[in-house]
Amino acid sequence: MRELGELATRKDAFDRLGIAVYAISTQPGGLAELQEDLGAAVTLLSDPEGVAVAEFGMAERFGLARAGTFLLDRDGRVVHRWLAENYRKRPSPDDLLEKARG
């Protein structure tokens, strides 16, 4: 969850753009501790049934979810979508801020 910590360090920059950062996990446990570590910088949501995963097109075989990052506008429309080919390579907070400004 290193990427969530990196996003948390850029909270002020996201706030200035009016962007709230959320993370969705299909894992049923452990989110409370992680939320405490991240404070209010990132809001963690639980999706153990995979409803959001299916809606965002992130479903994989065997009930796994593909890593992804989405930027939504104020009306809830997806304006940027990134789905991992390799879960270890994810966009940096700076990459996301650039897309949000763009």
N, C-alpha and C positions, 0 to 999 in steps of 0.2 A: 504493500500500500504506500510505497514511497511517493508515488505520483500525487496522492492526496495530501501528503505533507507539503509537497512542493506547491500545490495549488493553495494550500492554507497560507503559505508565506506571502502570497500575492493577493490576499483578500482585499487590501485597500485599492489596488489597481482594478480589480473586478468590480468593486463597489462603485468606483468613480464612473464606470461604464454602465452602471445599473444592472450588473449581472450577478445573480445568485448562483452559487456552486452547489450542486447536489451530486451525490454518488448513490448508485443503486447496487445492492448486493443480493445475490440469490442464496447466500449462506445464511442459515437460520440463526446463528449465534455470533457473539463477539462484537456486535456493532456498538453496544453501549460503551464498552471500554474504549474503542476507537473514537467514538464521538466525543468522549471526555478528553482524549488526547488532542483532538483537532479543535475543540472548543466550538465556537459558532462560525468558524471560517468555512466549513463544509458541512452541509446537512446530509446525513446518511439516511437512506431509505431502504427498507427490507422488501424483497420481492421473492419469497421462497417458492411461490407457485409459478414464477416465470412469466407473469402477465405482461409486465413492462418489457421484459426481454423479447417476448414474441412481437409485441406492438412495434418495437424499434428495430425488428429484423436482426436480432442478435442471437437467436437460438442456434445451438449447435447440437450435435448428436449426443445421446446419453444424458440429456437434461442439462448440459453445460451451457454457459453463456459466453459468447465471444466478447472480448473487451471492446468498448467503444466510447466515443466522446461525441456529444451533440451540443450544438449551440442553438438555442431557441430564441426567437424574438419575443417581444412583449405580448404578442397575440398567441404565443404557443406554437408557432410554425418553426420547423427545423430549418435553420439557415446555413448550418454547416454540419456535416456528418463525417465521422471517421470511424472505420471498423478495423480492428487489428488483424493483420495477416500473421503477425508475430506478437504475442501478448507482452513481450519484453520491450518492444519499441512503441512508445506512445508519444503523442505530441506534448511538448513542454508547455508550461504556463505561458511563456512568452509567445509561442506559436498560437495558442488559443486567444491570447489578448490581441495579437495581430489580426487574426480572422475576425474577431469581434469588432475591431475598429474599422475593418475593411469594407 
